[in-house]
Amino acid sequence: MQDTKKGELRYYTYGASFFNYGMLPQTWEDPAKRGFNGTVGDNDPLDVMELGSRTCKVGEVRPVKVLGDLELIDQ
């Protein structure tokens, strides 16, 4: 499963990555709800950054332990 935006597949294209980037299936950021800073959900699954000791394969499913969260704004 791969995230899409405006009907197109989304790729992480911000240079060399020091983490694994993916998403949590069956989650959804509701565009009808406002965050504390006025932002709204983007109707996409929640993004995930996994800091690990190795690069994951595309499509790999891995157990993770949540250490915290960070609100990122899609462009």
Backbone as a chain_set.jsonl record, in Angstrom:
{"seq": "MQDTKKGELRYYTYGASFFNYGMLPQTWEDPAKRGFNGTVGDNDPLDVMELGSRTCKVGEVRPVKVLGDLELIDQ", "coords": {"N": [[0.848, -1.177, 0.0], [0.565, 2.196, -0.832], [0.81, 5.636, -0.103], [-1.246, 8.218, -1.506], [-1.653, 11.332, -3.267], [-3.769, 13.72, -4.537], [-4.539, 11.848, -6.425], [-2.144, 10.75, -7.329], [0.778, 8.672, -6.828], [2.656, 9.027, -3.826], [5.932, 10.038, -3.007], [8.823, 10.112, -0.936], [10.904, 12.745, -1.28], [13.026, 14.356, -0.366], [15.85, 14.521, -0.317], [18.736, 12.733, 1.03], [17.785, 10.167, 3.188], [17.647, 9.654, 6.657], [16.083, 8.003, 8.024], [13.364, 5.604, 8.048], [10.52, 5.962, 6.061], [7.017, 5.983, 6.083], [3.593, 4.931, 6.346], [0.691, 4.609, 8.486], [-1.6, 2.173, 7.969], [-5.202, 2.21, 7.717], [-5.693, 4.45, 9.228], [-6.627, 7.889, 9.595], [-6.596, 11.286, 8.83], [-8.725, 13.58, 9.811], [-10.258, 15.998, 7.844], [-12.203, 17.696, 8.779], [-11.707, 18.351, 11.361], [-10.035, 20.642, 13.486], [-6.694, 21.334, 14.461], [-4.784, 22.323, 17.402], [-3.393, 24.522, 16.503], [-4.812, 25.488, 14.391], [-4.592, 24.057, 12.02], [-5.79, 21.548, 9.723], [-6.778, 18.09, 9.151], [-5.474, 16.057, 6.413], [-6.873, 14.171, 5.055], [-5.511, 11.838, 4.604], [-3.667, 8.781, 5.364], [-1.933, 8.433, 8.542], [1.37, 9.631, 8.686], [4.592, 8.053, 9.112], [7.748, 7.985, 10.677], [10.43, 5.979, 11.001], [13.041, 5.352, 13.087], [15.749, 3.496, 12.831], [18.097, 0.725, 12.83], [18.573, -0.2, 10.329], [17.835, -0.028, 6.778], [14.538, -0.263, 5.657], [12.754, -2.55, 3.508], [10.877, -1.716, 0.566], [7.449, -1.632, 1.114], [7.61, -3.283, 3.305], [6.447, -4.639, 6.365], [6.653, -3.755, 9.691], [7.019, -4.24, 13.225], [6.736, -1.566, 15.537], [7.74, 0.762, 18.101], [6.14, 3.381, 19.532], [7.585, 6.454, 20.174], [7.048, 9.112, 20.362], [5.362, 12.006, 19.001], [5.004, 14.163, 16.136], [3.835, 17.022, 14.618], [3.474, 17.462, 11.241], [3.266, 19.521, 8.377], [1.804, 19.033, 5.323], [2.814, 20.008, 2.062]], "CA": [[0.0, 0.0, 0.0], [1.34, 3.434, -0.881], [0.023, 6.856, 0.048], [-1.455, 8.995, -2.723], [-2.102, 12.709, -3.102], [-4.355, 14.184, -5.8], [-4.589, 10.729, -7.357], [-0.797, 10.328, -7.717], [1.564, 8.057, -5.765], [3.532, 9.967, -3.128], [7.287, 9.573, -2.703], [9.655, 10.992, -0.119], [11.913, 13.253, -2.22], [13.684, 15.48, 0.292], [17.268, 14.255, -0.118], [19.114, 11.485, 1.694], [16.956, 9.924, 4.363], [18.279, 8.976, 7.786], [15.012, 7.266, 8.682], [12.417, 4.926, 7.169], [9.299, 6.764, 5.967], [5.867, 5.209, 5.647], [2.307, 5.377, 6.89], [-0.075, 3.624, 9.244], [-2.858, 1.91, 7.279], [-6.447, 2.266, 8.48], [-5.771, 5.672, 10.02], [-7.156, 8.939, 8.744], [-6.558, 12.622, 9.42], [-10.03, 14.152, 9.473], [-10.178, 17.401, 7.433], [-13.24, 18.483, 9.453], [-11.257, 18.687, 12.716], [-8.91, 21.576, 13.555], [-5.708, 21.134, 15.507], [-4.634, 23.456, 18.326], [-2.819, 25.667, 15.794], [-5.681, 25.846, 13.281], [-4.446, 23.19, 10.852], [-6.782, 20.47, 9.616], [-6.271, 16.86, 8.564], [-5.356, 16.082, 4.954], [-7.635, 13.053, 4.503], [-4.533, 10.806, 4.285], [-3.21, 8.008, 6.526], [-0.891, 9.06, 9.345], [2.744, 9.376, 8.254], [5.448, 7.46, 10.132], [9.196, 7.99, 10.486], [10.998, 4.95, 11.859], [14.483, 5.484, 13.266], [16.224, 2.155, 13.139], [19.491, 0.41, 12.518], [18.707, -0.638, 8.946], [16.84, 0.458, 5.839], [13.464, -1.226, 5.404], [12.41, -2.792, 2.112], [9.615, -1.096, 0.158], [6.298, -2.472, 1.425], [7.858, -4.117, 4.483], [5.649, -4.37, 7.559], [7.51, -3.961, 10.856], [6.509, -3.743, 14.506], [7.46, -0.396, 16.018], [7.354, 1.307, 19.392], [5.963, 4.83, 19.391], [8.332, 7.227, 21.168], [6.487, 10.456, 20.426], [4.732, 12.414, 17.754], [5.398, 15.465, 15.616], [2.903, 17.451, 13.589], [4.109, 17.952, 10.024], [2.291, 20.107, 7.468], [2.04, 18.695, 3.919], [2.819, 21.128, 1.129]], "C": [[0.891, 1.237, 0.0], [0.396, 4.616, -0.819], [-0.107, 7.568, -1.301], [-1.876, 10.411, -2.357], [-2.549, 13.208, -4.462], [-4.306, 13.097, -6.863], [-3.248, 10.19, -7.814], [-0.091, 9.67, -6.541], [2.489, 9.094, -5.145], [4.858, 9.296, -2.813], [7.969, 10.59, -1.821], [10.806, 11.451, -0.999], [12.711, 14.414, -1.634], [15.145, 15.194, 0.591], [17.501, 12.931, 0.581], [18.336, 11.333, 2.995], [17.75, 9.19, 5.436], [17.243, 8.214, 8.603], [14.181, 6.557, 7.617], [11.108, 5.692, 7.222], [8.174, 5.897, 5.438], [4.589, 5.784, 6.205], [1.659, 4.242, 7.651], [-1.398, 3.387, 8.523], [-4.034, 1.957, 8.255], [-6.447, 3.392, 9.51], [-6.168, 6.781, 9.062], [-7.096, 10.253, 9.484], [-7.778, 13.384, 8.929], [-9.916, 15.626, 9.091], [-11.228, 18.289, 8.09], [-12.819, 18.917, 10.858], [-10.03, 19.58, 12.665], [-7.993, 21.215, 14.719], [-5.602, 22.381, 16.376], [-4.095, 24.698, 17.625], [-3.611, 26.045, 14.54], [-5.548, 24.987, 12.043], [-5.517, 22.098, 10.886], [-6.114, 19.244, 9.012], [-6.267, 16.934, 7.051], [-6.036, 14.903, 4.287], [-6.713, 11.925, 4.042], [-4.249, 9.982, 5.536], [-2.118, 8.772, 7.28], [0.49, 8.644, 8.849], [3.56, 8.847, 9.423], [6.905, 7.625, 9.718], [9.771, 7.012, 11.495], [12.503, 5.114, 11.888], [15.015, 4.131, 13.689], [17.654, 1.953, 12.71], [19.677, -0.056, 11.082], [17.608, -0.025, 8.083], [15.805, -0.629, 5.615], [13.258, -1.389, 3.908], [11.08, -2.099, 1.815], [8.481, -2.092, 0.427], [6.461, -3.352, 2.651], [6.976, -3.673, 5.649], [6.515, -4.724, 8.762], [6.806, -3.53, 12.123], [7.37, -2.574, 14.956], [6.953, -0.012, 17.398], [7.287, 2.818, 19.241], [6.685, 5.541, 20.528], [7.769, 8.629, 21.346], [5.803, 10.78, 19.115], [5.141, 13.837, 17.416], [4.414, 15.838, 14.523], [3.672, 18.054, 12.432], [3.017, 18.45, 9.092], [2.685, 19.752, 6.041], [1.986, 19.949, 3.074], [2.002, 20.795, -0.094]], "O": [[1.863, 1.307, 0.753], [-0.684, 4.598, -1.411], [0.803, 7.526, -2.129], [-2.393, 10.653, -1.267], [-1.797, 13.132, -5.434], [-4.066, 13.37, -8.04], [-3.208, 9.257, -8.615], [-0.317, 10.045, -5.39], [3.042, 9.94, -5.847], [4.902, 8.136, -2.404], [7.726, 11.791, -1.94], [11.613, 10.626, -1.426], [13.035, 15.36, -2.351], [15.64, 15.582, 1.649], [16.592, 12.111, 0.711], [18.248, 12.264, 3.794], [18.444, 8.216, 5.147], [17.504, 7.826, 9.742], [14.28, 6.87, 6.43], [10.633, 6.036, 8.304], [8.348, 5.164, 4.464], [4.507, 6.976, 6.503], [2.018, 3.075, 7.492], [-2.236, 4.287, 8.463], [-3.87, 1.767, 9.46], [-7.118, 3.301, 10.538], [-6.056, 6.624, 7.847], [-7.5, 10.332, 10.644], [-7.848, 13.783, 7.766], [-9.515, 16.439, 9.924], [-11.155, 19.512, 7.974], [-13.483, 19.748, 11.478], [-9.096, 19.322, 11.906], [-8.444, 20.845, 15.803], [-6.264, 23.384, 16.109], [-4.313, 25.814, 18.098], [-3.137, 26.832, 13.721], [-6.314, 25.161, 11.096], [-6.069, 21.776, 11.939], [-5.03, 19.333, 8.437], [-6.961, 17.762, 6.461], [-5.82, 14.646, 3.102], [-7.094, 11.136, 3.177], [-4.55, 10.419, 6.646], [-1.463, 9.65, 6.719], [0.752, 7.463, 8.62], [3.269, 9.147, 10.581], [7.255, 7.429, 8.555], [9.617, 7.193, 12.703], [13.168, 5.028, 10.855], [14.748, 3.677, 14.802], [18.335, 2.886, 12.284], [20.806, -0.286, 10.65], [16.585, 0.435, 8.59], [16.157, -1.79, 5.407], [13.549, -0.48, 3.131], [10.255, -1.919, 2.711], [8.551, -3.25, 0.015], [5.544, -4.093, 3.004], [6.788, -2.479, 5.882], [7.045, -5.831, 8.858], [6.063, -2.548, 12.107], [8.588, -2.586, 14.778], [5.864, -0.417, 17.806], [8.27, 3.455, 18.863], [6.433, 5.267, 21.702], [7.995, 9.262, 22.377], [5.683, 9.93, 18.232], [5.565, 14.608, 18.278], [4.182, 15.057, 13.6], [4.42, 19.018, 12.597], [1.944, 17.851, 9.027], [3.768, 20.12, 5.587], [1.196, 20.853, 3.346], [1.886, 21.619, -1.001]]}, "num_chains": 1, "name": "protein.A"}
